[in-house]
């Protein structure tokens, strides 16, 4: 069994090793999709924990006023990935949010593990 959550296919037999590998690679569109699938209701807080200012968050809100929160979360993630390039890893993202009131790290890691086991 294997998973394509990372850039390469990984064996689910070494769940922890695969997860560590994924955490240290540049975040992929599929991984961002997993984060978006958790719901966008915390997109503002998530943006702030990733280093976006209140002005950045307000600008996204004003540019996408009729779009749902998932689209706004998508914009936050897209801009964050663009800002950090190859250094935009899941570990960097989750560590940033681990120090905030956004309870996302455990949820994302759990979701990634589920995906690894499914495929």
Z-matrix of the N, CA and C atoms (Angstrom, degrees):
N
C 1 1.443
C 2 1.519 1 109.31
N 3 1.316 2 116.55 1 143.89
C 4 1.455 3 119.36 2 -179.20
C 5 1.517 4 110.10 3 -145.76
N 6 1.319 5 114.66 4 167.72
C 7 1.453 6 121.05 5 -177.66
C 8 1.516 7 109.35 6 -133.25
N 9 1.318 8 116.66 7 148.40
C 10 1.460 9 119.75 8 176.47
C 11 1.519 10 110.89 9 -112.21
N 12 1.315 11 117.79 10 29.72
C 13 1.459 12 120.88 11 177.60
C 14 1.513 13 109.75 12 -66.01
N 15 1.310 14 117.35 13 -38.37
C 16 1.457 15 121.31 14 177.00
C 17 1.508 16 109.43 15 -84.40
N 18 1.338 17 116.04 16 -173.04
C 19 1.451 18 120.23 17 179.92
C 20 1.523 19 111.61 18 -71.97
N 21 1.316 20 117.69 19 -22.37
C 22 1.447 21 122.38 20 179.76
C 23 1.512 22 107.98 21 -126.36
N 24 1.330 23 115.85 22 161.39
C 25 1.463 24 119.61 23 178.63
C 26 1.520 25 109.20 24 -72.65
N 27 1.318 26 115.50 25 138.61
C 28 1.461 27 121.13 26 -175.07
C 29 1.514 28 110.68 27 -126.69
N 30 1.303 29 116.94 28 146.29
C 31 1.451 30 122.10 29 177.23
C 32 1.519 31 110.09 30 -76.82
N 33 1.330 32 117.12 31 132.68
C 34 1.460 33 119.78 32 178.79
C 35 1.525 34 111.40 33 -78.69
N 36 1.344 35 117.94 34 -6.83
C 37 1.462 36 121.30 35 177.97
C 38 1.522 37 111.23 36 -63.90
N 39 1.277 38 117.01 37 -31.89
C 40 1.468 39 120.45 38 178.81
C 41 1.521 40 108.43 39 -110.74
N 42 1.317 41 114.87 40 66.43
C 43 1.469 42 122.82 41 -174.94
C 44 1.528 43 112.17 42 -51.00
N 45 1.319 44 116.26 43 -49.70
C 46 1.464 45 119.40 44 -177.52
C 47 1.525 46 111.24 45 -65.80
N 48 1.327 47 117.29 46 -44.94
C 49 1.462 48 120.60 47 178.64
C 50 1.515 49 111.67 48 -61.37
N 51 1.330 50 115.98 49 -41.81
C 52 1.465 51 120.77 50 178.78
C 53 1.519 52 110.15 51 -64.17
N 54 1.316 53 116.10 52 -41.66
C 55 1.458 54 120.13 53 179.72
C 56 1.526 55 110.53 54 -64.36
N 57 1.323 56 117.21 55 -43.47
C 58 1.465 57 120.59 56 177.67
C 59 1.531 58 110.64 57 -60.54
N 60 1.315 59 116.57 58 -41.59
C 61 1.468 60 121.76 59 178.53
C 62 1.528 61 110.32 60 -59.87
N 63 1.320 62 115.26 61 -46.83
C 64 1.467 63 120.87 62 -178.44
C 65 1.522 64 111.22 63 -64.63
N 66 1.314 65 116.85 64 -41.52
C 67 1.467 66 120.73 65 -177.15
C 68 1.523 67 112.95 66 -61.72
N 69 1.322 68 116.91 67 -28.66
C 70 1.461 69 120.45 68 -175.42
C 71 1.523 70 114.12 69 -98.88
N 72 1.307 71 117.94 70 4.76
C 73 1.464 72 122.34 71 176.50
C 74 1.525 73 109.17 72 -99.16
N 75 1.337 74 115.59 73 159.10
C 76 1.461 75 118.76 74 176.76
C 77 1.526 76 109.19 75 -58.40
N 78 1.314 77 116.43 76 136.04
C 79 1.458 78 122.07 77 -178.48
C 80 1.527 79 109.31 78 -59.48
N 81 1.327 80 116.05 79 138.50
C 82 1.463 81 121.42 80 -179.16
C 83 1.523 82 110.04 81 -101.81
N 84 1.316 83 115.82 82 167.27
C 85 1.463 84 120.71 83 176.47
C 86 1.526 85 110.58 84 -61.79
N 87 1.328 86 117.20 85 -36.80
C 88 1.467 87 120.44 86 179.14
C 89 1.530 88 110.54 87 -64.71
N 90 1.316 89 116.82 88 -41.83
C 91 1.462 90 120.18 89 177.91
C 92 1.525 91 110.99 90 -65.25
N 93 1.333 92 116.40 91 -40.30
C 94 1.467 93 119.11 92 176.63
C 95 1.526 94 110.05 93 -63.49
N 96 1.331 95 116.76 94 -33.56
C 97 1.455 96 120.97 95 176.08
C 98 1.521 97 112.13 96 -63.59
N 99 1.335 98 116.14 97 -37.82
C 100 1.460 99 120.41 98 177.24
C 101 1.523 100 109.54 99 -63.03
N 102 1.316 101 116.38 100 -43.60
C 103 1.467 102 120.30 101 179.46
C 104 1.526 103 109.94 102 -64.37
N 105 1.324 104 117.07 103 -43.33
C 106 1.468 105 119.95 104 178.58
C 107 1.522 106 111.82 105 -64.07
N 108 1.340 107 116.47 106 -32.20
C 109 1.462 108 119.62 107 -178.42
C 110 1.526 109 112.26 108 -67.70
N 111 1.322 110 116.67 109 -17.22
C 112 1.461 111 120.03 110 177.96
C 113 1.521 112 110.98 111 -72.88
N 114 1.311 113 115.75 112 -10.18
C 115 1.459 114 120.71 113 179.52
C 116 1.514 115 110.69 114 106.67
N 117 1.286 116 116.17 115 150.08
C 118 1.452 117 120.28 116 -176.15
C 119 1.510 118 114.33 117 -101.11
N 120 1.331 119 117.09 118 8.83
C 121 1.462 120 119.85 119 -174.01
C 122 1.525 121 113.16 120 -61.61
N 123 1.329 122 117.62 121 -20.15
C 124 1.469 123 120.38 122 179.93
C 125 1.535 124 111.50 123 -108.84
N 126 1.323 125 117.05 124 24.95
C 127 1.452 126 119.18 125 -173.02
C 128 1.525 127 112.97 126 -60.95
N 129 1.312 128 118.36 127 -36.32
C 130 1.469 129 120.88 128 179.75
C 131 1.528 130 111.03 129 -64.77
N 132 1.325 131 116.38 130 -48.74
C 133 1.460 132 120.81 131 179.71
C 134 1.527 133 110.95 132 -64.25
N 135 1.318 134 115.71 133 -39.55
C 136 1.459 135 120.03 134 178.86
C 137 1.521 136 110.02 135 -62.69
N 138 1.326 137 116.35 136 -42.93
C 139 1.465 138 120.61 137 177.97
C 140 1.519 139 111.95 138 -60.82
N 141 1.321 140 116.09 139 -42.83
C 142 1.469 141 119.87 140 179.72
C 143 1.526 142 111.20 141 -65.09
N 144 1.328 143 117.20 142 -39.93
C 145 1.462 144 118.14 143 -179.76
C 146 1.527 145 111.19 144 -68.70
N 147 1.336 146 117.35 145 -22.14
C 148 1.468 147 120.63 146 176.32
C 149 1.527 148 112.41 147 -86.59
N 150 1.325 149 116.29 148 4.51
C 151 1.449 150 120.49 149 174.34
C 152 1.511 151 116.09 150 98.48
N 153 1.322 152 117.33 151 7.69
C 154 1.453 153 119.81 152 177.75
C 155 1.527 154 109.59 153 -81.27
N 156 1.308 155 115.42 154 142.62
C 157 1.458 156 121.08 155 -179.34
C 158 1.526 157 109.91 156 -81.78
N 159 1.320 158 115.41 157 168.23
C 160 1.463 159 119.64 158 175.28
C 161 1.527 160 110.30 159 -59.74
N 162 1.328 161 116.53 160 -34.63
C 163 1.466 162 120.36 161 178.16
C 164 1.523 163 110.89 162 -65.25
N 165 1.335 164 117.08 163 -40.61
C 166 1.472 165 120.63 164 177.17
C 167 1.529 166 110.47 165 -61.19
N 168 1.314 167 116.07 166 -45.86
C 169 1.463 168 121.83 167 -178.95
C 170 1.525 169 110.13 168 -63.26
N 171 1.315 170 116.86 169 -44.00
C 172 1.459 171 121.20 170 178.30
C 173 1.522 172 111.17 171 -62.96
N 174 1.325 173 116.61 172 -38.61
C 175 1.469 174 120.83 173 179.12
C 176 1.525 175 110.95 174 -64.18
N 177 1.317 176 117.83 175 -41.97
C 178 1.467 177 120.92 176 177.12
C 179 1.528 178 110.03 177 -63.98
N 180 1.309 179 115.73 178 -42.67
C 181 1.467 180 120.05 179 179.20
C 182 1.529 181 111.10 180 -61.55
N 183 1.328 182 116.97 181 -39.86
C 184 1.469 183 119.44 182 -178.64
C 185 1.529 184 112.15 183 -76.05
N 186 1.326 185 117.47 184 -28.50
C 187 1.475 186 120.07 185 178.38
C 188 1.518 187 112.28 186 -77.63
N 189 1.326 188 117.09 187 -24.12
C 190 1.461 189 121.53 188 -177.53
C 191 1.536 190 110.37 189 -128.75
N 192 1.341 191 117.04 190 55.87
C 193 1.468 192 119.97 191 -172.28
C 194 1.531 193 114.52 192 -66.56
N 195 1.312 194 117.74 193 -31.79
C 196 1.462 195 119.58 194 -177.32
C 197 1.518 196 112.75 195 -100.04
N 198 1.325 197 116.71 196 -4.63
C 199 1.455 198 119.92 197 178.35
C 200 1.521 199 109.40 198 -80.17
N 201 1.295 200 116.18 199 154.11
C 202 1.456 201 120.37 200 -179.68
C 203 1.523 202 111.89 201 -72.49
N 204 1.319 203 114.15 202 173.22
C 205 1.456 204 120.22 203 -178.87
C 206 1.521 205 112.91 204 -64.73
N 207 1.326 206 117.47 205 -30.48
C 208 1.477 207 119.10 206 178.02
C 209 1.520 208 111.00 207 -63.94
N 210 1.326 209 116.60 208 -37.28
C 211 1.472 210 119.38 209 177.38
C 212 1.524 211 109.86 210 -66.77
N 213 1.299 212 117.06 211 -39.04
C 214 1.466 213 119.96 212 178.08
C 215 1.525 214 110.07 213 -65.75
N 216 1.316 215 117.39 214 -39.70
C 217 1.465 216 120.49 215 174.98
C 218 1.521 217 110.39 216 -63.80
N 219 1.320 218 116.65 217 -40.13
C 220 1.468 219 120.89 218 175.98
C 221 1.527 220 110.73 219 -57.90
N 222 1.307 221 117.39 220 -43.80
C 223 1.464 222 121.42 221 179.33
C 224 1.525 223 111.29 222 -64.01
N 225 1.332 224 117.10 223 -40.44
C 226 1.469 225 121.05 224 176.58
C 227 1.522 226 109.27 225 -60.34
N 228 1.336 227 116.95 226 -49.88
C 229 1.468 228 121.25 227 -178.18
C 230 1.521 229 111.44 228 -63.12
N 231 1.323 230 116.82 229 -42.37
C 232 1.470 231 121.28 230 -179.97
C 233 1.530 232 110.82 231 -62.61
N 234 1.315 233 116.01 232 -44.45
C 235 1.467 234 119.97 233 179.76
C 236 1.527 235 111.34 234 -67.69
N 237 1.318 236 116.45 235 -38.73
C 238 1.464 237 120.33 236 178.43
C 239 1.520 238 110.18 237 -62.82
N 240 1.335 239 116.56 238 -44.70
C 241 1.473 240 120.74 239 179.18
C 242 1.517 241 110.34 240 -63.76
N 243 1.303 242 117.36 241 -40.49
C 244 1.465 243 121.43 242 178.34
C 245 1.524 244 110.96 243 -65.03
N 246 1.313 245 117.13 244 -38.89
C 247 1.468 246 123.02 245 -178.71
C 248 1.533 247 111.31 246 -64.55
N 249 1.330 248 117.59 247 -42.22
C 250 1.461 249 121.10 248 -173.91
C 251 1.527 250 114.92 249 -101.63
N 252 1.312 251 117.76 250 -11.64
C 253 1.465 252 120.91 251 176.99
C 254 1.518 253 112.42 252 56.79
N 255 1.320 254 117.07 253 -129.26
C 256 1.468 255 122.02 254 -177.89
C 257 1.522 256 112.59 255 -65.02
N 258 1.324 257 116.80 256 -20.18
C 259 1.473 258 120.68 257 179.12
C 260 1.524 259 112.07 258 -83.99
N 261 1.318 260 116.87 259 0.92
C 262 1.468 261 121.74 260 179.36
C 263 1.530 262 108.56 261 -83.44
N 264 1.324 263 115.66 262 80.04
C 265 1.454 264 120.66 263 -179.14
C 266 1.525 265 110.19 264 -102.09
N 267 1.324 266 114.91 265 160.26
C 268 1.457 267 119.08 266 175.88
C 269 1.519 268 110.65 267 -60.98
N 270 1.323 269 117.20 268 -38.27
C 271 1.467 270 119.99 269 180.00
C 272 1.526 271 110.25 270 -60.41
N 273 1.340 272 116.78 271 -44.77
C 274 1.467 273 120.68 272 179.14
C 275 1.526 274 110.41 273 -61.45
N 276 1.315 275 116.15 274 -42.34
C 277 1.459 276 121.17 275 -179.78
C 278 1.529 277 110.79 276 -65.28
N 279 1.314 278 116.40 277 -49.16
C 280 1.460 279 120.24 278 -176.35
C 281 1.519 280 112.02 279 -69.41
N 282 1.326 281 116.93 280 -36.74
C 283 1.465 282 119.46 281 176.86
C 284 1.522 283 111.20 282 -64.38
N 285 1.339 284 116.72 283 -38.36
C 286 1.466 285 120.13 284 178.52
C 287 1.521 286 110.40 285 -62.61
N 288 1.311 287 116.64 286 -39.76
C 289 1.461 288 120.73 287 -177.40
C 290 1.519 289 112.49 288 -81.87
N 291 1.317 290 117.06 289 -17.43
C 292 1.464 291 120.63 290 -179.75
C 293 1.521 292 111.17 291 -67.26
N 294 1.317 293 117.25 292 -24.25
C 295 1.460 294 121.71 293 -177.20
C 296 1.521 295 112.81 294 -95.61
N 297 1.308 296 116.56 295 7.87
C 298 1.456 297 121.96 296 -177.75
C 299 1.520 298 109.94 297 -115.77
N 300 1.310 299 116.36 298 -178.23
C 301 1.458 300 121.43 299 177.03
C 302 1.524 301 112.60 300 -82.85
N 303 1.315 302 117.04 301 5.00
C 304 1.455 303 120.91 302 -179.65
C 305 1.524 304 108.10 303 -86.26
N 306 1.314 305 117.09 304 113.42
C 307 1.457 306 122.15 305 -179.52
C 308 1.519 307 108.68 306 -85.95
N 309 1.328 308 116.59 307 77.08
C 310 1.451 309 119.73 308 -175.12
C 311 1.517 310 112.83 309 -120.32
N 312 1.322 311 117.98 310 -28.05
C 313 1.467 312 120.73 311 -173.94
C 314 1.522 313 111.97 312 -58.55
N 315 1.310 314 117.49 313 -53.77
C 316 1.461 315 120.30 314 -179.07
C 317 1.511 316 112.72 315 -62.13
N 318 1.321 317 116.56 316 -37.65
C 319 1.461 318 121.21 317 -179.24
C 320 1.523 319 110.38 318 -66.35
N 321 1.327 320 117.36 319 -44.69
C 322 1.467 321 121.03 320 -179.18
C 323 1.525 322 110.67 321 -66.86
N 324 1.326 323 117.51 322 -44.92
C 325 1.466 324 120.40 323 179.59
C 326 1.529 325 109.77 324 -61.65
N 327 1.316 326 117.14 325 -42.22
C 328 1.462 327 121.10 326 178.38
C 329 1.531 328 110.66 327 -61.70
N 330 1.319 329 116.80 328 -43.25
C 331 1.464 330 121.60 329 179.77
C 332 1.533 331 110.92 330 -65.00
N 333 1.327 332 117.23 331 -40.12
C 334 1.464 333 120.52 332 177.45
C 335 1.527 334 110.74 333 -64.14
N 336 1.316 335 117.35 334 -41.94
C 337 1.467 336 120.94 335 178.08
C 338 1.532 337 110.20 336 -62.19
N 339 1.332 338 117.06 337 -41.30
C 340 1.468 339 120.51 338 177.79
C 341 1.522 340 110.14 339 -60.34
N 342 1.330 341 116.45 340 -44.29
C 343 1.448 342 120.63 341 179.65
C 344 1.525 343 111.71 342 -63.54
N 345 1.320 344 117.29 343 -39.26
C 346 1.454 345 121.18 344 177.84
C 347 1.521 346 111.07 345 -62.63
N 348 1.301 347 116.63 346 -40.30
C 349 1.468 348 121.25 347 -178.21
C 350 1.524 349 112.38 348 -73.21
N 351 1.332 350 116.82 349 -32.10
C 352 1.462 351 121.47 350 -178.17
C 353 1.519 352 112.32 351 -69.61
N 354 1.317 353 116.03 352 -34.45
C 355 1.464 354 117.98 353 -168.76
C 356 1.483 355 112.61 354 -104.06
